[in-house]
Amino acid sequence: MTAPLPRHRRAVAIPAGLAVAASLAFLPGTPAAAAPAAQAAPSAAADATSLSYVVNVSPGHGPSATVRRAIAKAGGTIVTSYDRIGVVVVHSANPDFAKSVRKVRGVQSAGATRTAPLPSAATTDTGAPKVLGAKDLAAAKAGARAAEGQDPLESLQWDLPAIKADKAHEKSLGSKKVTVAVIDTGVDDTHPDIAPNFDRQASVNCVAGKPDTTDGAWRPSAAESPHGTHVAGEIAAAKNGVGMTGVAPGVKVAGIKVSNPDGFFYTEAVVCGFVWAAEHGVDVTNNSYYTDPWYFNCKDDPDQKALVEAVSRASRYAEKKGAVNVAAAGNENYDLTSDEITDPSSPNDTTPGDRTVDPSKCLDIPTQLPGVVTVAATGAKGLKSSFSNHGRGIIDIAAPGGDSTAYQTPEPPATSGLILGTLPGGKWGYMAGTSMASPHVAGVAALIKSTHPHASPAMVKALLYAEADATACTNPYDIDGDGKVDAVCEGPKNRNGFYGWGMADALDAVTW
């Protein structure tokens, strides 16, 4: 069974007709003003026919005079240059720009980051989630009776005991010297569960491919996705008696906005995000997205090859500077070790069409990049979520990402099989996806870093895997009970295609 394809890896849509609707369900919140809309990112270009490009050169010194002249001659304008990793962001209206500069001495690769012209500064209405009415809110409040020491909505968070985070919090909430950066759609730092732990200095808007540090630029506008805010709450919602509790409620969380108003995560923004994290003391990055417009980037295509190289350089730089990079595995129930996969969604910014790819040669970035922690999702029964991608040797670890309540029903008092998180404007709500699994692992990694403040990224990852609770394959895997096998798991209990090294363990993170 394959879940419906979302346009991006924000959250999966649960099949219609099941116990929980695909739309967000809001939970009771403390009264709060709506988050101030972020200032619009600078217009990418006045010329609506322009595309954005990355030009990769030798790291360390920036583009040479020869390369700069060639870029100008080919009709390009340099937006910014990340000299330490050798990635140059360029805008050009010349359709042959990349082809021209690839021939230039000193250019290692170059490619368009999109297939549609650069958008204007105007935002588009992507639709608002449905807010629960007063009657539903009252019922939710009545059902969410907090136990002693718990935040009011913690009883609805079946995902915390699933990774022993509730027990971990009795020993440690994490250190405020540790920062997790949410590279995503933006974070509403005015939310009462996020504000106490927000790291302003490590937050930025990278949508245009270069940092915008205007105050509040990291926030989503009212028309933009609440995805990043939800993720931030899962990681570090404060244990403050207000709403929910994050996996690591004592660490700092930063917002690095890389998604444009139309919801696309383009290469130049992602590169900016990793570089910013690298240079601002971030300990963990969470990446619950894939880099648009290609779900899989094939190295035999010169444009896509350049995108893989640019994001690879940026993620490696972040790790070299001390960050553990954590990423979601994806929501299509793909076996990422298959000989071939049919990708119907690329390029998603113009007209996608079916193409057959070899996932060992065509990479989902940053998820499949070396060094990145790849996270699969599980539901309330501890089984692989119906939608979660999988693959032995690809999946490193598993964590709660939610699933249809009809497939995996939580134990009371929790009522939904989805994952509770913070939403802009002082609200809370449910979402599901590997997008929700990844922040659980990012939170556990932050607890490890809190316990072992001098640990390198390699050591944090080693502990993350060693402390995981080994989980055997689920075979046969018939999650919807229709008598047909929905996915096949391969590998032993301590390293298989569904759960990797096993379920993330927050308690071990604060005791080992």
C-alpha positions, -999 to +999 in steps of 0.1 A: +000+000+000+014+034-010+003+066+006-009+095-016+020+116-028+023+149-010+039+177-030+067+178-004+078+159+026+059+181+051+033+157+064+015+128+049-022+128+040-039+099+058-063+081+034-098+095+034-126+077+052-104+066+081-109+076+117-087+107+115-091+133+087-061+143+066-066+179+077-049+192+109-070+189+140-063+217+165-062+212+202-069+237+229-045+266+231-038+295+254-050+328+240-023+343+218-021+368+190-015+354+156+022+352+148+035+383+131+039+376+094+075+373+083+087+400+060+087+388+025+121+375+013+137+398-012+124+394-047+146+368-064+147+387-097+128+413-115+129+393-147+102+367-146+122+346-171+152+342-149+162+309-133+184+303-103+216+283-106+244+269-084+279+270-098+304+247-080+340+256-079+370+247-057+363+253-021+382+279-001+388+309-023+356+317-041+352+319-079+382+330-098+383+361-120+380+338-150+349+322-136+334+356-126+339+369-161+324+337-176+293+340-154+288+376-165+294+368-201+268+341-200+243+365-186+245+356-150+244+377-119+261+364-087+237+366-058+261+352-032+291+330-029+297+304-002+335+305-006+343+279+021+324+252+002+328+266-033+291+271-041+281+302-060+244+312-064+236+329-097+205+342-114+203+343-152+176+346-179+199+328-204+185+293-209+220+281-219+237+296-189+246+263-172+257+247-204+280+277-211+297+279-177+303+242-174+329+246-202+349+272-182+381+262-164+375+262-127+339+252-129+334+217-115+296+216-121+267+239-126+229+235-128+195+251-126+180+248-092+144+248-106+125+244-138+101+273-134+111+310-135+119+328-103+087+338-084+077+373-076+077+385-040+039+379-037+027+350-016+000+326-026-028+314-003-021+277+004-052+272+025-057+272+062-062+241+084-096+237+099-099+250+135-119+229+160-151+246+171-158+255+207-176+223+214-147+202+202-122+223+221-142+218+253-142+181+248-105+180+241-098+200+273-119+176+293-101+146+279-066+160+283-062+157+321-026+161+330-009+137+354+013+152+381+044+168+366+030+167+331+021+196+308-017+199+301-016+181+267+012+156+275-013+128+281-022+130+244+015+125+234+017+087+230+050+093+211+069+105+242+067+071+262+073+053+229+108+066+230+110+068+268+112+106+267+088+108+297+113+088+318+142+108+304+126+140+316+128+128+352+166+128+348+172+157+324+154+181+301+185+188+281+210+217+282+203+253+271+238+252+257+226+229+229+207+243+199+187+224+173+180+242+141+148+235+123+156+239+086+120+242+073+091+264+065+098+288+093+091+288+131+067+310+151+089+319+180+060+338+196+043+305+205+041+301+243+056+266+241+085+278+218+094+313+230+111+301+263+136+280+243+140+301+211+175+309+198+173+342+180+210+344+171+209+311+153+177+319+133+175+333+098+156+335+065+175+318+037+147+317+011+165+339-014+197+318-011+215+343+012+208+351+048+182+376+058+185+385+095+156+409+097+138+404+130+111+378+125+122+369+090+123+332+101+086+331+109+060+317+085+034+342+072-003+335+078-006+319+043+024+296+047+027+261+061+027+255+098+051+226+093+083+241+107+065+254+138+050+219+144+085+203+141+100+229+165+075+220+192+081+183+188+118+189+195+118+216+222+083+227+234+091+239+269+079+220+300+062+251+313+027+241+323+012+256+292+006+230+265+027+201+252+062+188+259+090+184+235+114+155+233+142+178+246+123+206+264+154+221+279+174+227+248+173+257+224+156+256+191+163+279+161+143+286+129+161+285+096+135+293+070+143+278+036+108+273+020+095+299-003+059+313-002+048+286-026+062+259-004+093+249-024+127+240-008+152+250-035+189+242-035+203+277-029+181+281+002+190+247+016+227+254+010+223+287+028+206+269+057+233+244+063+261+270+060+242+293+084+238+264+109+275+256+105+286+291+113+262+298+142+270+270+167+242+247+159+245+212+174+218+194+155+198+202+123+164+187+115+156+183+078+120+172+072+119+179+035+134+170+002+152+195-020+128+206-048+121+202-077+134+167-081+124+140-056+155+120-068+185+138-082+202+117-109+240+122-112+239+115-149+219+147-154+243+177-153+218+200-136+208+174-109+245+164-104+253+201-095+224+202-070+236+170-053+272+184-051+261+218-037+239+203-009+265+176-002+291+203+004+269+223+026+258+194+048+293+181+051+304+216+062+277+217+089+289+184+102+325+194+101+316+224+122+299+203+148+263+196+137+245+163+135+222+164+105+190+144+108+165+139+079+132+123+072+131+092+050+100+102+030+064+093+028+058+071-003+064+036+011+093+033-013+119+006-008+150+028-013+171-002-020+150-012-050+166-016-084+142+010-097+115+033-085+088+051-105+089+088-096+057+105-108+063+138-090+093+154-106+099+182-115+072+194-091+075+231-099+064+227-136+049+196-151+059+164-135+059+131-154+066+095-147+103+086-148+121+054-136+151+060-114+177+039-097+177+051-061+214+041-057+223+066-084+195+091-081+195+105-046+168+121-024+187+150-009+196+156+019+181+123+031+204+100+012+236+121+015+266+105+034+267+113+071+230+122+073+209+103+099+179+089+079+148+084+100+118+061+093+084+066+110+065+043+133+029+045+146+013+041+180+017+003+179+054+006+172+051-007+136+064+010+105+040+037+095+020+028+064+036+056+044+072+055+056+100+048+031+123+020+040+154+001+029+181-019+045+213+002+048+194+034+041+173+037+072+194+044+102+169+047+130+131+048+136+109+071+157+072+080+161+058+098+130+022+088+134-001+067+113-038+064+107-056+058+140-075+030+123-042+013+115-024+020+148-046+031+177-028+046+207-035+036+243-059+059+262-059+087+272-043+095+238-070+095+211-052+102+178-026+081+160-010+112+147+016+134+163+008+164+185+028+196+178+028+234+181+011+255+154+014+292+147-007+316+167-004+298+200-022+266+188-015+229+188-025+202+164-019+168+148+002+159+118+018+127+106+047+118+084+084+110+085+085+147+089+073+141+124+097+112+131+128+131+122+124+157+150+120+130+176+155+118+166+168+153+165+155+158+200+172+126+212+205+137+195+202+170+214+198+151+247+229+130+239+248+162+232+235+177+264+248+146+283+281+145+264+288+182+256+322+175+241+310+147+218+317+150+181+290+145+156+304+111+149+302+102+186+267+115+189+256+094+160+274+063+174+256+067+207+223+074+190+225+041+171+240+021+200+213+033+224+184+026+200+161-003+210+166-030+184+133-038+167+128-069+146+113-068+111+076-069+108+069-097+084+044-101+069+036-064+069-001-059+061-008-027+078-043-022+064-054-058+069-065-064+034-046-097+030-019-082+008+017-075+019+023-038+018+061-038+022+089-062+028+115-058+056+150-073+053+177-076+078+184-087+114+168-072+145+196-047+151+199-034+116+170-038+092+152-020+064+121-008+085+137+003+118+175+006+111+193+002+144+160+004+162+137+028+180+153+060+193+157+059+231+156+092+250+162+076+284+195+060+274+205+094+259+205+110+294+219+080+313+247+065+292 
